[in-house]
Amino acid sequence: MSKARQLNATVRVPASTSNLGGGFDCLGIAVDRWLAASVMVREGEKVRAVTMKRSGALANLRHAAEDDLVHAGYTLACEARGHPVPGNIDYAVSSTIPVARGLGASAAALVAGAFLARDSLGLELTSEDIAEICARDEGHPDNAGPAVFGGAVLGINSGNGAGHRYSFSPLKIHSEIALVFAVPELEIATSDARAVLPQSLPFTTAVAAIAKAAAIVEGLRTGDPRLLSYALDDVVHVPFRRQLLPGYDSVVNAAVKAGAFGATLSGSGSTIVAVASRKTASRVGAAMQAAWRAMGKTAEVIVGTKPVRSAVAKSKARKKRK
């Protein structure tokens, strides 16, 4: 009888929008699109291999399993607790999160991998630990936070230097607010979007950014149209990144004309997110989609009218094999 055994775990992680209005690199909201992943760790086998089956939005990815972000998240979790990374791992990953569209696909993959490691190996990691690990790897907390905790999350760097520690706090969203996403068939690499950002901003711009950060938090809480409109007119990253997305102004203007309080890039794009009332959400989505169509582009519309729950992880019983 062989002593080999299998350690199994599964997880579902939501998409997320980030950089919402004045919340650059700190405010994110979970979105109702999901990455589902499972892992089987085969202990006691001599042949070492990491395999991955991808489906859904990930079906066309061709990089090796060892280079996948799910495996990267798994590795990060192991390293955080000084546990060796198993040599025989089989992943199955399916996703409805569009890739390279500004909806947190990378963070979802990292978070999924970290949860799979925790639950398949019995690592002592809290949800806060996993959010911290993944935020550190990404360099910002605004996607990892909502991917782990769901809802709207404020993530801040509460430390300094290499030993920094992120902390996460839930934010309230008024029940009458809807988020409307127009997701075009255009990819924008995060590295390209980061490359166009300046190293510094004028003092007056920084002051405006502070006001907009406060306005987005209070606007989401109260549903105040004036605050939301002001906050969504970003001054930190959109003025530089809009050049990467021809049609940005047309889609934003269409959303506002249809009744949205405002619209902006989701993450670094190409998705554009509008904040609207629940009553006008469908009309706003149709207007944004029509604006893309007028430019010869197709776009999927996602309407979110209620909070999206947190990541859901589960381990399965260990099975001995003969």
Number of C-alpha atoms within 10 A of each C-alpha: 6 9 10 14 17 19 21 24 23 24 22 25 33 35 31 31 30 29 25 28 31 27 25 20 18 21 30 32 32 32 28 20 18 21 23 21 24 23 26 21 22 20 16 14 13 10 8 12 14 15 15 18 14 17 15 13 16 18 12 9 11 9 8 10 19 15 9 18 19 28 26 21 26 25 20 23 28 20 13 15 12 10 14 9 16 17 16 18 22 17 22 16 23 18 24 17 25 22 18 19 25 29 31 29 29 22 30 31 29 31 36 35 29 30 32 31 31 24 21 23 18 11 18 11 18 11 17 14 17 25 27 24 24 30 24 17 15 15 10 20 30 33 36 35 37 36 37 29 24 25 23 28 26 21 26 18 18 10 11 9 7 7 7 12 16 21 18 22 13 17 16 15 20 15 15 14 25 25 23 29 29 28 25 20 14 15 17 18 14 15 9 12 19 13 11 15 15 10 6 9 12 7 9 8 13 14 11 16 21 13 15 25 22 14 23 24 24 19 24 23 15 17 22 16 18 12 21 26 22 20 31 27 18 23 18 21 20 24 12 15 21 19 12 17 17 11 15 22 14 14 25 23 16 21 31 19 14 19 18 27 23 24 30 27 29 26 28 29 29 26 29 27 32 30 31 30 22 20 13 16 26 17 17 30 27 17 22 30 23 17 24 22 13 13 12 9 14 17 20 16 20 18 20 18 18 17 17 21 18 18 24 16 18 15 20 13 10 14 11 12 10 8
